[in-house]
Amino acid sequence: MWVYVSNNVNENDLLREVITSANADHSEAISKNQLEAKLVDTLKGNKFMLVLDDVWDDNVWDMLLRNPFECRCRV
């Protein structure tokens, strides 16, 4: 998965982009919690590589993507 991260990233849009990059549908997920749950469910049991391109702020990982990816590892 290759995801471009702009300097004014929107949390929900980024989660949608990661889910789409994993070839999954996010149309029913509206809130951040729903999108995180969808991402965890999408990645569960699959191997993947995620490239975050052009990240301006490391908080993108720390505050947004770390939780769903760590949850995925515990499932």
Backbone bond lengths (Angstrom), bond angles and torsions (degrees), N, CA, C in turn:
res aa  C-N    CA-C-N  psi(-1)  N-CA   C-N-CA  omega(-1)  CA-C   N-CA-C  phi
1 M - - - 1.437 - - 1.524 107.45 -
2 W 1.299 115.79 131.46 1.464 121.88 179.30 1.519 106.85 -122.62
3 V 1.331 116.09 116.44 1.463 120.43 -175.06 1.528 109.09 -125.91
4 Y 1.315 114.86 124.82 1.461 121.70 175.68 1.525 108.78 -82.00
5 V 1.326 116.19 131.83 1.461 121.66 -179.00 1.520 108.41 -117.62
6 S 1.313 117.09 110.52 1.464 120.38 -178.92 1.526 110.67 -75.34
7 N 1.320 116.14 169.00 1.470 119.44 -179.23 1.529 112.41 -74.91
8 N 1.309 119.24 -15.68 1.470 121.77 175.22 1.533 109.15 -119.05
9 V 1.310 113.95 60.61 1.461 121.84 -173.63 1.531 111.77 -69.21
10 N 1.320 115.06 139.58 1.456 122.76 173.36 1.531 106.75 -100.18
11 E 1.331 117.27 127.22 1.461 121.44 -174.05 1.524 112.72 -56.10
12 N 1.315 117.18 -51.06 1.461 120.60 -177.99 1.521 111.70 -64.36
13 D 1.329 116.88 -40.28 1.460 120.00 179.29 1.527 111.19 -63.76
14 L 1.327 116.84 -40.01 1.462 120.14 179.22 1.528 110.67 -65.83
15 L 1.319 117.05 -43.64 1.463 119.71 177.44 1.526 110.47 -61.21
16 R 1.315 117.35 -42.48 1.473 120.77 177.19 1.526 110.94 -60.57
17 E 1.318 116.05 -41.43 1.462 120.11 -179.12 1.526 111.41 -65.14
18 V 1.324 117.56 -40.19 1.464 120.75 177.77 1.528 110.10 -65.29
19 I 1.320 117.06 -43.32 1.472 121.04 178.98 1.520 110.24 -62.66
20 T 1.313 117.70 -44.68 1.464 121.68 178.24 1.523 110.58 -62.88
21 S 1.323 116.54 -39.79 1.451 120.98 179.06 1.528 111.49 -63.37
22 A 1.325 116.69 -26.25 1.463 121.96 177.37 1.528 111.33 -87.92
23 N 1.332 116.73 11.31 1.467 123.58 178.24 1.528 112.97 62.34
24 A 1.314 116.09 40.15 1.464 120.99 177.41 1.529 109.69 -120.82
25 D 1.325 114.82 163.91 1.460 121.40 -179.67 1.528 109.34 -100.77
26 H 1.308 116.70 132.06 1.464 122.02 -179.38 1.521 111.79 -116.83
27 S 1.310 117.62 13.78 1.464 120.99 -170.19 1.523 114.20 -61.03
28 E 1.319 118.10 -28.06 1.462 119.63 -178.82 1.523 112.82 -89.16
29 A 1.313 117.94 -13.51 1.461 121.81 -179.28 1.526 109.28 -86.80
30 I 1.315 115.91 124.74 1.461 120.72 -177.05 1.528 111.34 -112.46
31 S 1.306 117.23 -48.55 1.467 120.89 -175.66 1.531 111.06 -85.48
32 K 1.314 115.70 165.89 1.462 121.49 177.50 1.524 109.88 -59.36
33 N 1.330 117.73 -43.10 1.468 120.73 -179.99 1.521 111.85 -62.24
34 Q 1.329 117.12 -40.69 1.460 121.14 178.39 1.526 110.88 -66.42
35 L 1.326 116.46 -40.36 1.457 120.40 179.00 1.523 111.03 -66.65
36 E 1.335 117.48 -41.23 1.461 120.36 177.01 1.525 110.54 -62.11
37 A 1.331 117.28 -43.34 1.465 121.01 178.94 1.530 110.70 -63.30
38 K 1.318 117.17 -39.92 1.465 121.41 178.07 1.519 110.71 -64.55
39 L 1.322 117.15 -40.19 1.459 120.89 178.25 1.526 110.65 -64.16
40 V 1.317 117.05 -45.65 1.467 120.94 177.86 1.525 110.06 -58.29
41 D 1.324 116.41 -46.71 1.461 121.78 -179.37 1.530 111.21 -63.89
42 T 1.321 116.95 -38.44 1.460 121.74 -179.44 1.519 111.67 -65.95
43 L 1.314 116.72 -39.94 1.461 120.73 -175.07 1.530 113.43 -87.05
44 K 1.318 117.00 -16.31 1.458 121.60 -176.12 1.527 110.61 -55.63
45 G 1.331 115.43 125.35 1.454 120.97 176.76 1.517 115.13 79.15
46 N 1.322 118.38 3.80 1.462 122.03 -178.76 1.519 111.01 -115.21
47 K 1.308 115.71 146.15 1.455 120.73 171.42 1.520 107.21 -89.02
48 F 1.312 116.23 146.34 1.457 119.43 -177.86 1.516 109.97 -158.60
49 M 1.296 114.37 163.55 1.454 121.77 171.51 1.523 106.16 -130.33
50 L 1.310 116.31 130.27 1.458 121.94 -179.28 1.525 108.80 -115.03
51 V 1.328 115.73 125.34 1.461 121.87 174.56 1.516 106.90 -111.89
52 L 1.316 116.28 122.40 1.464 122.23 174.71 1.519 106.68 -101.28
53 D 1.312 115.30 108.12 1.456 121.99 -173.35 1.523 111.15 -93.42
54 D 1.324 116.06 133.02 1.460 123.86 173.09 1.536 112.71 64.20
55 V 1.319 116.06 43.54 1.467 121.29 179.28 1.524 109.15 -75.24
56 W 1.316 115.99 125.79 1.458 121.92 -179.70 1.521 112.64 -93.51
57 D 1.314 116.76 -20.60 1.463 120.51 -173.38 1.525 108.91 -142.34
58 D 1.343 116.99 123.44 1.462 119.55 -178.37 1.523 112.88 -66.76
59 N 1.314 117.90 -9.92 1.459 120.63 175.69 1.523 112.28 -66.10
60 V 1.328 117.04 -18.48 1.468 120.23 175.69 1.523 108.57 -56.61
61 W 1.314 116.52 -43.46 1.463 119.64 177.98 1.525 110.55 -76.73
62 D 1.310 116.54 -52.18 1.460 120.91 -173.47 1.523 113.42 -62.60
63 M 1.316 117.37 -41.57 1.462 120.16 -172.86 1.529 114.03 -99.24
64 L 1.332 118.02 -12.19 1.456 118.79 -173.55 1.523 113.61 -125.92
65 L 1.303 118.22 -51.34 1.461 119.74 -171.61 1.527 114.43 -95.38
66 R 1.308 118.14 -21.72 1.465 120.00 -177.09 1.530 111.58 -59.07
67 N 1.307 118.17 -46.04 1.461 121.53 -176.10 1.528 113.10 -59.05
68 P 1.331 120.23 -54.12 1.460 118.30 -179.90 1.527 113.58 -63.92
69 F 1.331 117.48 -33.90 1.454 119.14 -179.96 1.523 111.36 -73.71
70 E 1.318 119.03 -36.57 1.457 120.56 175.70 1.521 111.04 -69.70
71 C 1.322 117.91 -37.46 1.465 120.94 176.16 1.520 110.60 -61.85
72 R 1.308 116.72 -40.22 1.457 121.98 179.65 1.511 111.40 -59.85
73 C 1.341 117.14 -35.29 1.456 121.17 -178.54 1.518 112.16 -73.24
74 R 1.322 117.43 -24.42 1.461 121.45 -178.99 1.521 112.67 -87.06
75 V 1.319 117.88 -11.31 1.459 121.01 -176.50 1.499 110.37 -82.75
